[in-house]
Amino acid sequence: MKLTSYLGRTMAAAWACVILTQSLHADFESGIADLATQITTNLEAEGKQRVAVLEFADLNGDVSHFGQFLAEELITQLFVVSPGKFDVVERRQLTQVMAEHKLGATGLLNPDTIKQLGQFLAVDAVVTGSIVDLGNDIKINARLISVETAKIFSVSQVRIPKVGTVADLLAKSAGQTTVGDPPLLQERQQKLKPPPAPTGAITTRDIRFELLSVTKSGDSIKAQLRITALKEDLRLKIYGTYNSSFSRIIDPFGNVARAKQSQLGSKDASTYATSDLIREISTAASLVFPATEQPSEYLQVLEVSCESGNVRFPVQFRNVPVTVE
């Protein structure tokens, strides 16, 4: 009886730990998503289109691994919560420009260097901020700075529990920023594993989009699709990259690549391909993207930009496995 009671208490404690871990993970994920939503709302209100996200520091100006990780997550979340609304500078490009022009994190607080960063990267806003240790929690303060005036035009903040991975990353100093992958990014590359394969078909506006395969060959990634009009004949346009309309991929590290070629039926172009779809007759389509800089076994997002009946709409596949040829 005592043994049974002991085992029951042990199992209950184990389940409690699992539930607590899942809850804390959800708190972190939802906190970062909330912060990204606040930032995008404020960017849109000020008419900002292109933004760079800097590493977050503590009150002493030191950057931890968590400060690097936070910047990575925000880059990804800015795309997830507001797909297609903003251009976010890739982390590698930002790091390289900062190193080439000897712009340190503290130097970016200087109005002159903020304006220089805007010129070098053609951005009109910078996201930076601080991490405040409150004991059991941490408070993340994000500041949005206009590169034209070098003044803060908006702030956002969230609080998340300081436990588990968050606490571990906070304890690790990132050291001086250098060109190349930061230590945290190297760790994420080594540990990253693809999630389960997604559903390969999406239906929207009475059109079925089936993602057949995504393959990487050399410096290109090719997505092959099958598209079917379900109710009536229609004319469809698939964008490669044309002005503000483009199909894109986002890898697990937040790197973005726009399509360099689109094909629909027998029509292909770098800008967009157009074809008439006959009801219930499938048409082959494909998109070609430049490979992102950090290799990965899957894409976090594959977004196909389409137009039918003068209405533009995205078709977004998530967690897409990539086969290397």
Secondary structure, 3 states (H helix, E strand, C coil): CHHHHHHHHHHHHHHHHHHHHHHHHHHHHHHHHHHHHHHHHHHHHCCCCEEEECCCECCCCCCEHHHHHHHHHHHHHHHHHCCCCCEECCHHHHHHHHHHCCCCCCHHHCHHHHHHHHHHHCCCEEEEEEEEECCCEEEEEEEEEECCCCCEEEEEEEEEECCHHHHHHHHCECCCCCCCCCHHHHHHHHHCCCCCCCCCEEEECCEEEEEEEEEEECCEEEEEEEEEECCCCEEEEEECEECCEECEEECCCCCEEECCEEEECCEEECCEEEEEECCCCCEEEEEEEECCCCCCCEEEEEEEEEEECCEEEEEEEEEEECEEC
